[in-house]
Amino acid sequence: MSEASPPAPASAAPPRGRSIRPKLISLTLMANLAGLVVAVYVARTLRGGHVGDASETPWLVSYYAAMFVVGLFDAFLVDELLFGASFRRKYLEGKDERHLERTGDDNALASALRPNAFGFPLVVVLCGGLTYFLFNLTNGGFDSWHRHIGRHLAALRSDDPDRQRAAVIELSIRRDGPVLPALIETLHEGGSAAPWAAWALGRFQDLPTRRPVVGPLVEASRSGDPALRREALVALARLQHRASTPEIQAEIRAQLAAGETVDPRLMYALGSVQVMSSVPLLEELLVAADEDTQRLAAWGLAQHRDQRGGRAVVDVLEKRLPSAALPVRCAIVDALGILGDEQSNLVLVRAYDEATPDELEQLCDGKVIPFRPDGEEGDDATRLFRPERKLGMKVVLSMGAMRATTPDVRAVVEPWLEARVLDSSALYEVREAAQSLLAGIRAGRDDLQGVNPDAPR
């Protein structure tokens, strides 16, 4: 009878750590894929600009929650692969070195004794940072986009007028895809944010074509809301929409009829669109309006210099110069310098001679025109009548802009400049500028070729 063979020894069960590792790798890959899908979907939804202010928070929570979960799974995988799952074994499973010695798992014991120079919290932070970078890279910089644009698009759909206004101000300098449609939608919806939307659209002067902006603004310029209508007209003028000129003129006349001070932005608008039909209105304002409006009328007239028949405004300004108040005289002198008509030298010489010494030393102030609907300067304003100089210096600077070439004009200008150079009572800067201008005129004279322009006559 044959002897029974001894039972085969039972095969050793694989260490538990080895069975967990492939599962953890699979779970981490699935978590990364699912988190990426969530992040891309949320980013695309918010970029579409259709999520309101109140409903935006759950979307953002899901976006950053997915990022946190992915970073946590990645941290556990790093702990598993680089540090032998020391954190999991010690803090999640409660297995210290003595327990691992009893189990006989030498690999696990060696891993547990291996020092983790980083610490699991730091590993989580590093993995979270890497996840943040990869999510943003995949979504085209979503976090930066949301910080600068997305949250303002959502604020446009809030019920808080202050938040809407703040959002429009921020979006007025952005050119991202959803910004323009969102501002146009705000314009169409009306309400307190609509005038601000019109103002913002007026800043879109750098678009390749202005047609998408002009249409909604033209519609808004016919609104029954006076504030919206005015902002739309100013915006159209800034976009050089010349067809809006009659409506701008009518708006100014309506203000005059109501006894109001003309909005300086409307005055700027007439100078910006540069249509000759505005000249009679500007001439009327140059004579009969308040001083500030007269100054802007002088500037507006000078802007028509390149239009057909635009040189006619020179006569209008020259006629008004002698009787104008000092601030208006400063503006007219500045405007004549812009126009650069040589014959205006004679009028400027007379204006200088007829001014008192105190007037010649009076500073000609600049003018700041804020375009924001609330009248604050902010980052959207234009400055006119620069540089700010005293009246005597302004006259010489304007004469320098038009020079003197014809004999009849030189016959008046050159002796007058010589007298200014020798006039000890004149401002030092006037004497210096007169000397420089005189040298320039003489250097350009045909009858003085080869003659030292500084030589006494």
matplotlib code that plots the C-alpha trace (Angstrom):
import matplotlib.pyplot as plt

x = [0.0, 1.6, 2.4, 0.1, 1.9, 2.2, -0.2, 1.2, 2.1, -0.4, 0.7, 1.5, -1.1, 0.2, 0.8, -2.2, -0.2, 0.5, -3.2, -4.1, -1.5, -3.1, -6.5, -5.1, -3.5, -6.8, -8.8, -6.3, -6.5, -10.3, -10.4, -8.0, -10.2, -13.5, -12.0, -10.8, -14.2, -15.9, -13.4, -13.7, -17.4, -17.7, -15.1, -17.0, -20.3, -19.1, -17.2, -20.4, -21.6, -25.1, -24.7, -26.1, -24.5, -26.7, -26.1, -22.4, -21.3, -22.3, -20.5, -17.3, -17.7, -17.8, -14.8, -12.6, -14.0, -13.0, -9.5, -9.2, -10.3, -7.9, -5.0, -5.8, -5.9, -2.6, -1.1, -2.1, -0.6, 2.7, 2.7, 2.2, 4.9, 7.6, 7.1, 5.7, 2.3, 3.7, 0.9, -1.8, -0.5, 0.3, -2.6, -5.4, -4.7, -3.0, -0.1, 3.1, 6.6, 5.9, 2.7, 4.6, 7.3, 4.7, 3.2, 6.5, 6.0, 9.6, 8.9, 6.2, 8.5, 11.3, 8.9, 7.6, 11.1, 12.0, 11.8, 9.4, 11.3, 8.3, 5.4, 2.0, 0.4, 3.2, 2.7, -1.0, -0.1, 2.4, -0.1, -2.9, -0.6, 0.2, -3.5, -4.3, -1.7, -2.8, -6.5, -5.7, -3.5, -6.3, -8.9, -6.9, -6.2, -9.7, -8.8, -7.2, -10.1, -12.7, -10.9, -10.6, -13.8, -16.0, -17.0, -17.8, -20.0, -21.9, -22.2, -23.9, -26.8, -27.2, -30.0, -27.5, -27.0, -23.7, -22.4, -23.6, -22.0, -18.7, -18.8, -19.4, -16.4, -14.2, -15.4, -15.1, -11.4, -11.7, -11.9, -12.6, -15.3, -18.3, -17.7, -19.2, -22.4, -22.9, -22.6, -25.0, -27.4, -27.2, -27.8, -31.0, -32.3, -32.4, -32.4, -29.7, -26.8, -27.8, -26.2, -23.0, -23.1, -23.5, -20.4, -18.5, -19.3, -18.0, -14.6, -14.5, -12.7, -10.0, -12.4, -11.5, -15.1, -17.4, -20.6, -21.5, -21.3, -22.8, -26.2, -27.2, -26.0, -28.0, -31.1, -30.2, -29.8, -33.5, -34.5, -37.0, -34.5, -32.6, -29.6, -29.3, -29.9, -27.1, -24.6, -25.4, -24.8, -21.5, -20.4, -21.4, -19.3, -16.3, -16.7, -16.7, -20.3, -20.9, -24.5, -25.4, -24.4, -28.0, -29.1, -26.0, -26.9, -30.5, -29.4, -27.3, -30.1, -32.5, -30.1, -29.9, -33.7, -34.0, -31.5, -29.0, -25.2, -24.2, -22.7, -18.9, -18.9, -21.5, -19.2, -16.4, -18.6, -19.2, -15.4, -14.9, -17.4, -16.3, -19.3, -19.5, -23.2, -22.0, -20.1, -23.1, -24.0, -20.4, -20.2, -23.4, -22.0, -18.7, -20.5, -23.5, -22.7, -21.0, -17.2, -16.5, -18.7, -17.2, -13.7, -14.9, -16.7, -13.3, -11.7, -14.5, -14.3, -10.5, -11.2, -12.9, -9.7, -9.4, -13.0, -14.0, -14.6, -13.2, -10.9, -13.9, -13.7, -10.6, -12.6, -15.1, -12.4, -10.5, -13.6, -14.4, -10.9, -10.7, -14.0, -13.7, -13.1, -9.6, -10.2, -11.9, -9.1, -6.7, -8.8, -9.1, -5.3, -4.8, -7.4, -5.7, -2.5, -4.2, -5.6, -2.2, -3.4, -0.5, -2.7, -3.7, -0.3, -1.6, -4.5, -2.3, 0.1, -2.8, -4.2, -0.8, -0.5, -4.0, -3.6, -2.6, 0.6, -1.4, -3.4, -0.2, 1.0, -2.3, -2.0, -4.3, -5.8, -6.3, -9.6, -10.3, -13.4, -14.4, -16.5, -17.9, -21.6, -21.0, -18.6, -15.6, -12.3, -11.3, -9.2, -11.4, -10.9, -9.4, -7.3, -7.6, -5.6, -2.3, 0.3, -0.8, 1.1, 0.7, -1.2, 1.9, 3.7, 0.5, 0.5, 4.1, 3.6, 0.6, 2.6, 5.3, 2.8, 1.8, 5.2, 5.3, 6.4, 4.7, 6.2, 3.2, 3.0, 6.7, 6.7, 4.6, 5.8, 9.6, 9.7, 7.2, 9.3, 12.5, 10.7, 9.7, 13.3, 14.4, 11.4, 12.8, 9.3, 8.2, 8.3, 11.7, 10.1, 8.4, 11.7, 13.4, 10.6, 10.4, 14.2, 13.8, 10.8, 12.5, 15.6, 13.4, 11.5, 14.7, 16.3, 13.4, 13.4, 14.4, 15.8, 18.1, 19.8, 23.4, 22.8, 23.4, 19.8, 21.1, 22.9, 21.3, 19.4]
y = [0.0, 3.2, 5.9, 9.0, 12.0, 15.0, 17.9, 20.7, 23.8, 26.6, 29.4, 32.6, 35.3, 38.4, 41.3, 43.5, 46.6, 45.0, 44.4, 48.0, 49.6, 48.7, 49.7, 53.0, 53.6, 52.8, 55.0, 57.9, 57.7, 57.6, 60.6, 62.6, 61.8, 62.6, 65.8, 67.0, 66.4, 68.4, 71.2, 71.5, 71.4, 74.0, 76.3, 76.1, 76.8, 79.8, 81.2, 81.1, 84.0, 82.6, 81.8, 84.4, 85.9, 83.9, 80.5, 80.9, 79.7, 76.0, 75.8, 77.2, 74.9, 71.9, 73.1, 73.6, 70.5, 68.4, 70.0, 69.1, 65.5, 65.0, 66.5, 64.3, 61.1, 62.1, 62.7, 59.2, 57.7, 59.6, 58.4, 54.9, 54.9, 57.0, 56.5, 53.0, 54.2, 55.3, 57.8, 55.3, 52.5, 54.6, 57.0, 55.3, 51.6, 52.2, 49.9, 50.9, 49.2, 46.5, 45.5, 45.2, 43.1, 40.6, 40.3, 39.5, 41.9, 43.0, 45.3, 47.2, 47.4, 48.9, 51.4, 52.4, 53.0, 55.1, 58.7, 61.0, 64.2, 66.1, 65.0, 64.1, 67.6, 69.1, 66.3, 67.3, 70.9, 70.1, 67.8, 70.3, 73.0, 70.7, 69.9, 73.6, 74.2, 71.4, 72.3, 75.9, 74.8, 72.6, 75.3, 78.1, 80.0, 79.7, 81.1, 84.2, 84.6, 84.3, 86.7, 89.4, 88.8, 85.9, 87.2, 90.6, 88.9, 87.2, 90.5, 92.0, 89.7, 90.6, 92.8, 95.2, 98.4, 99.1, 95.7, 96.0, 99.4, 98.1, 95.2, 97.4, 99.6, 96.6, 95.0, 98.3, 97.7, 94.0, 92.5, 88.8, 87.1, 87.2, 90.8, 92.7, 90.5, 90.9, 94.7, 94.9, 92.7, 95.0, 98.0, 96.3, 95.4, 99.0, 100.0, 101.9, 99.9, 100.6, 104.1, 102.7, 99.9, 102.6, 104.4, 101.2, 100.5, 103.9, 102.8, 100.0, 102.2, 99.6, 97.0, 96.0, 96.9, 99.0, 97.8, 95.4, 98.3, 101.1, 99.4, 98.9, 102.4, 104.0, 102.2, 103.4, 107.0, 107.0, 105.8, 107.7, 107.5, 110.8, 109.4, 106.4, 108.6, 111.0, 108.3, 106.6, 109.8, 110.5, 106.9, 107.2, 110.4, 108.7, 106.0, 108.7, 107.9, 111.1, 110.2, 110.8, 114.5, 115.9, 114.1, 115.5, 119.0, 118.5, 117.3, 120.4, 122.7, 121.0, 121.6, 125.3, 125.6, 124.1, 126.6, 123.9, 124.0, 122.0, 118.7, 119.1, 115.6, 116.7, 119.6, 117.2, 115.0, 117.9, 118.3, 114.6, 113.9, 117.0, 117.8, 121.3, 121.6, 121.9, 125.2, 127.6, 126.0, 126.2, 129.8, 130.6, 128.9, 130.7, 134.0, 133.3, 130.3, 130.2, 130.5, 126.8, 126.1, 128.9, 127.4, 124.0, 125.7, 127.2, 123.8, 122.2, 124.8, 124.1, 120.4, 121.2, 122.3, 119.4, 119.5, 121.0, 124.7, 124.2, 127.2, 129.4, 128.8, 130.9, 134.0, 133.0, 132.6, 135.8, 137.9, 136.6, 137.0, 140.7, 140.8, 137.4, 136.9, 136.0, 132.2, 132.2, 134.2, 131.5, 128.8, 130.8, 131.4, 127.7, 127.0, 129.4, 127.5, 124.3, 125.8, 127.2, 129.9, 132.3, 135.4, 134.7, 136.0, 139.5, 138.8, 137.2, 140.2, 142.5, 140.3, 140.3, 144.1, 144.8, 142.5, 144.0, 142.8, 140.9, 139.2, 138.1, 136.5, 134.7, 130.9, 129.4, 126.4, 123.1, 121.3, 117.8, 116.1, 112.9, 110.5, 108.4, 108.8, 109.8, 112.6, 111.1, 111.1, 107.5, 106.1, 107.6, 111.3, 113.6, 116.7, 119.8, 123.0, 121.5, 122.5, 124.9, 128.2, 131.8, 133.8, 135.7, 132.4, 130.8, 133.6, 133.0, 129.2, 129.6, 131.9, 129.3, 126.7, 128.9, 130.6, 133.6, 133.2, 135.8, 139.3, 141.2, 138.9, 138.9, 142.7, 142.8, 139.7, 140.1, 143.6, 142.6, 139.5, 141.7, 144.0, 141.1, 139.9, 143.3, 143.9, 143.6, 143.7, 140.6, 137.2, 135.5, 132.5, 134.8, 136.5, 133.2, 131.8, 135.0, 134.7, 131.1, 131.8, 134.8, 132.8, 130.1, 132.6, 134.2, 130.9, 130.1, 133.3, 133.2, 136.7, 135.9, 132.7, 132.6, 135.5, 135.0, 135.0, 136.3, 139.3, 142.6, 144.3]
z = [0.0, -1.2, 1.4, 1.1, -0.3, 2.0, 1.2, -1.0, 1.0, 0.7, -1.6, 0.3, -0.1, -1.9, 0.4, 0.7, -0.4, -3.7, -4.4, -3.5, -5.7, -9.1, -7.8, -6.7, -10.0, -11.8, -9.5, -9.9, -13.7, -13.6, -11.1, -13.4, -16.5, -14.7, -13.1, -16.5, -18.1, -15.3, -15.6, -19.3, -19.2, -16.5, -18.2, -21.5, -19.9, -18.0, -21.0, -22.9, -20.8, -20.1, -16.4, -14.1, -11.0, -8.6, -10.3, -11.0, -7.5, -7.9, -11.2, -9.6, -6.6, -8.9, -10.8, -7.8, -6.0, -9.1, -8.9, -5.2, -5.6, -8.5, -6.5, -3.5, -5.6, -7.1, -3.7, -2.5, -5.7, -5.1, -1.5, -2.8, -5.4, -3.9, -0.1, 0.0, 1.2, 4.5, 5.1, 4.2, 6.2, 9.3, 9.5, 7.5, 8.3, 11.7, 10.9, 12.6, 12.3, 15.0, 13.2, 9.9, 11.6, 12.8, 9.3, 7.8, 4.9, 4.5, 1.6, 3.5, 6.6, 4.5, 3.0, 6.3, 7.6, 4.6, 5.6, 3.8, 3.4, 2.2, 4.4, 3.0, 3.4, 1.2, -1.3, -1.4, -2.0, -4.8, -6.5, -6.2, -7.7, -10.6, -11.1, -11.1, -13.7, -16.0, -15.6, -16.6, -19.5, -20.8, -20.4, -21.9, -18.7, -17.3, -13.8, -15.3, -17.7, -14.9, -12.7, -15.3, -17.4, -16.3, -12.9, -14.5, -17.1, -14.4, -12.4, -15.5, -14.8, -11.1, -9.8, -8.1, -10.2, -8.5, -9.4, -12.9, -13.3, -11.9, -14.3, -17.3, -16.3, -16.1, -19.4, -21.3, -21.6, -22.5, -26.0, -25.2, -27.4, -25.0, -23.9, -26.9, -27.0, -23.3, -23.4, -26.4, -24.5, -21.5, -23.8, -25.2, -21.8, -20.7, -17.0, -15.1, -16.7, -20.3, -20.4, -19.0, -21.7, -24.4, -22.9, -22.9, -26.5, -27.4, -26.3, -28.8, -31.3, -32.0, -33.6, -37.2, -38.2, -36.1, -37.6, -34.8, -32.3, -34.4, -35.1, -31.4, -30.6, -33.3, -32.0, -28.5, -29.7, -30.5, -27.0, -24.9, -22.0, -22.1, -20.3, -22.7, -25.7, -24.8, -24.0, -27.3, -29.2, -27.5, -28.2, -31.9, -32.2, -30.6, -33.2, -36.0, -37.0, -39.0, -39.8, -36.1, -36.4, -36.8, -33.7, -31.8, -32.9, -31.9, -28.5, -28.0, -29.1, -26.7, -23.8, -24.8, -25.1, -21.6, -20.2, -19.4, -19.8, -22.8, -22.0, -22.9, -24.4, -27.0, -27.8, -28.2, -30.4, -32.9, -33.2, -33.5, -36.3, -38.3, -40.4, -41.9, -40.9, -37.3, -38.0, -37.7, -34.3, -33.1, -34.2, -32.3, -29.2, -29.6, -29.1, -26.9, -24.6, -21.2, -21.2, -21.0, -23.9, -25.9, -25.4, -26.6, -29.6, -30.6, -30.3, -32.3, -35.1, -35.4, -35.9, -39.2, -40.9, -43.2, -44.4, -47.7, -46.9, -43.5, -43.8, -43.4, -39.6, -39.5, -40.1, -37.5, -34.9, -35.9, -35.7, -32.2, -30.8, -29.9, -27.8, -26.1, -22.4, -21.5, -21.2, -24.5, -26.1, -24.9, -26.6, -29.8, -29.9, -29.5, -32.2, -34.7, -34.1, -35.0, -38.2, -39.1, -41.5, -42.2, -42.3, -38.7, -37.7, -38.1, -35.8, -33.2, -33.2, -32.6, -29.8, -28.0, -28.4, -27.1, -24.0, -20.7, -19.0, -16.5, -19.2, -21.0, -17.8, -17.2, -17.5, -20.2, -18.5, -20.2, -20.3, -19.2, -20.6, -18.7, -20.8, -18.1, -17.5, -13.8, -14.9, -13.1, -15.0, -14.3, -17.1, -19.9, -20.4, -23.0, -22.4, -24.6, -24.9, -24.2, -23.3, -20.6, -21.1, -20.3, -22.9, -24.2, -24.8, -26.3, -29.0, -30.0, -30.0, -32.3, -34.6, -34.7, -35.9, -38.9, -39.6, -42.0, -45.6, -47.7, -47.9, -46.5, -43.5, -42.9, -43.1, -39.9, -38.1, -38.3, -36.8, -34.2, -33.2, -33.1, -30.7, -28.5, -28.3, -27.1, -24.8, -21.3, -19.8, -21.8, -20.3, -20.6, -22.3, -24.8, -25.7, -26.2, -28.3, -30.4, -31.0, -32.1, -34.3, -35.9, -36.8, -38.3, -40.5, -41.7, -42.5, -44.7, -46.7, -50.3, -50.2, -47.3, -48.6, -47.5, -45.0, -41.3, -39.8, -36.5, -38.0, -37.1, -39.9]

ax = plt.figure().add_subplot(projection="3d")
ax.plot(x, y, z, "-o")
ax.set_aspect("equal")
plt.show()
